[in-house]
Amino acid sequence: MHDTTPQTAAGKVLWHFAMSLDGFVAGPNHEMDWMTGYSFRPGLHEEYISTTGAVLGGRDGWDVVDDARPYGGAWQGPIFVLTHHPEDATPAADVTFLDCDPAEAVRIGLAAAAGKNLEVFSPTIGRQLLDLGLIDEIDLHLVPVLLGDGKRLYHNPGGTPVRLHRVGPDGPTSTVNVRYRPA
Ligand SMILES: NC(=O)c1ccc[n+]([C@@H]2O[C@H](COP(=O)([O-])OP(=O)(O)OC[C@H]3O[C@@H](n4cnc5c(N)ncnc54)[C@H](OP(=O)(O)O)[C@@H]3O)[C@@H](O)[C@H]2O)c1
């Protein structure tokens, strides 16, 4: 299997997550500790730190991180948090609470990203943006763990399949093969 080529800063809207093998990006109560102890390829964090110009997330995710910044604080920049009730949010440096439609949030986020990428750190907002045709890439790091429950990358009961094109040299309709053993 080929890994992806390094991410580039090109004003893209990335729906970007580390994801469990069974498709969860957080535990049922937004837990993130399941991804500790796994290695990412060398330079991966630096790649995203340098190509990310702004971050868009939702209120639930923001409230649980308690002002922690992406990439262990190594990334600094504008963060936009969508919420229907910005008035009860605690102000934080570089954080703007937005009550607007997701397309407007993307417009604001891309302007702030100034040519770098806008990272969408929310399953719920990503799904809305996918419906609007505003996701440029779904960018995932597959973590070899099965969670069984949690926040799915894409939760749309009753919806129709969303066909995707694979990015990379193997062709848009190629599948990916992975093999794991229980640890
Ligand atoms: N695995 C990874 O790499 C990774 C990276 C980043 C984050 N995460 C996880 O991703 C999870 C995000 O959780 P989530 O997607 O369930 O929730 P979320 O998107 O963070 O929050 C949902 C909330 O966002 C607000 N919202 C969403 N769409 C809106 C809109 N169109 N207009 C106004 N407000 C809107 C609403 O807040 P109000 O109720 O205030 O209106 C909604 O209840 C967290 O658990 C986080 O830890 C994982």
The ligand as a Gaussian input file, in Angstrom:
#p B3LYP/6-31G(d) Opt

LIG

0 1
 N       -9.536000      12.237000      15.775000
 C       -9.110000      13.454000      15.511000
 O       -8.090000      13.638000      14.842000
 C       -9.890000      14.650000      16.005000
 C       -9.454000      15.945000      15.726000
 C      -10.219000      16.999000      16.164000
 C      -11.401000      16.777000      16.864000
 N      -11.785000      15.505000      17.123000
 C      -13.037000      15.228000      17.832000
 O      -14.142000      15.539000      17.015000
 C      -15.258000      15.655000      17.864000
 C      -16.145000      16.776000      17.374000
 O      -17.392000      16.460000      17.847000
 P      -18.768000      16.616000      17.029000
 O      -18.530000      16.696000      15.561000
 O      -19.667000      15.576000      17.581000
 O      -19.234000      17.988000      17.560000
 P      -18.801000      19.432000      17.139000
 O      -18.972000      19.636000      15.686000
 O      -17.502000      19.748000      17.764000
 O      -19.928000      20.244000      17.909000
 C      -21.262000      20.185000      17.499000
 C      -21.833000      21.548000      17.800000
 O      -21.280000      22.527000      16.917000
 C      -22.245000      23.514000      16.656000
 N      -22.601000      23.501000      15.260000
 C      -22.463000      22.499000      14.356000
 N      -22.931000      22.899000      13.170000
 C      -23.365000      24.167000      13.337000
 C      -23.949000      25.124000      12.462000
 N      -24.197000      24.839000      11.182000
 N      -24.276000      26.323000      12.967000
 C      -24.025000      26.619000      14.256000
 N      -23.469000      25.769000      15.129000
 C      -23.157000      24.558000      14.653000
 C      -23.445000      23.174000      17.511000
 O      -23.180000      23.791000      18.759000
 P      -24.274000      24.509000      19.656000
 O      -24.962000      23.393000      20.370000
 O      -23.473000      25.387000      20.548000
 O      -25.174000      25.262000      18.758000
 C      -23.338000      21.659000      17.630000
 O      -24.045000      21.164000      18.716000
 C      -14.727000      15.886000      19.258000
 O      -14.949000      14.742000      20.048000
 C      -13.243000      16.064000      19.050000
 O      -12.490000      15.604000      20.132000
 C      -11.069000      14.442000      16.700000

